Amino acid sequence: MLTVPNRHILPPGPHEGIVVNLPEHRLYYYPKPKRGGPIEVITYPVSIGKMDWRTPLGVTRVIQKQKDPTWYPPESVRKEHAAAGDPLPPKVGPGPDNPLGAYAMRLAAGNGTYLIHGTNNPIAVGLAVTHGCIRMYPDDVAQLFPLIPVGTPVRLINVPVKVAWIDGELLLEAHPPVDAQGQSFEPNIDQFSDLLKAAVGDTTVAIHWDYAREVLQKADGVIATVGLQAELPADAQSASAAPSAPEPASAQASTPAQASTPAPASTPAPASAPARPRG
């Protein structure tokens, strides 16, 4: 049986601009809220870099937007394809053979060689198959493209385990960790106990540690309840006031979340010559 997650705990950090969580293969976009309005989030599945072509981590920003882009394959990518018996031309114009699809947004990272773009091979979205770029379904990038102004901050993060404390429930969402080469590996189960404890602070919680370990080991991205708020005995309640629980990020992608101070953007790529996107 195939289980498709339909809820997501928001990644840690500022809730602004674009956030791409590599282990999750997912992009989050936080539109600027209207004055007095709630903070919203839009989320899409994405592909990330494969082995030896990992997607970089850190803070960057969108420096250019292109509809119907032309792809200029870098020399390294052309050599890889030629070695595999699939030579590439120096450039690929707009159309069904263009692997960038119909929309592309250039990032400052890597001197402008990394893009968020569509694809002409949607079956591969959600996998680590790109040369470092962030690849989206054609319909998804068509929706996102007009919403993103040039200058939008982009955070690329590696957070395989997310937790949230909501309405007396400790929620856990786990994905396979990604190493420095962009490849998934088995999680170290024991290192996540402190993360679960930090989510609830001083609140008394009954954590089902065996089930939490099972969820971490499975790492399928499905949110699981691994702890419940415990009632203190009457004498303990009278001895000290019960501490309040920390505010969660959110357990559902469409739920408004608290905004944070924006992270600094990286230096934009030089504008003297067009960089060749990796694809």
Buried (B, 14 or more C-beta within 10 A) or exposed (E): EEEEBEBBBBBBBBBBBBBBBBBBBBBBBBBEBEEEEEBBBBBBBBBBBBEEBBBBBEBBBBBBBBEEBBBBBBEEBBEBEEEEEEEBEEEBEBEEEBBBBBBBBBBBBBBBBBBBBBBBEBEEBBBBBBBBBBBBBBEBBBBBBEEBEEEBBBBBBBBBBBBBBBEBBBBBBBBBBBEEEBBBEEBEBEEBBEEBBEBBEEBEBEBBEEBBBBBBEEBEBBBBBBBEBEEEEEEEEEEEEEEEBEEBBBBBBEBBBEEEEBBEBBEBBEEEEEBBBBB
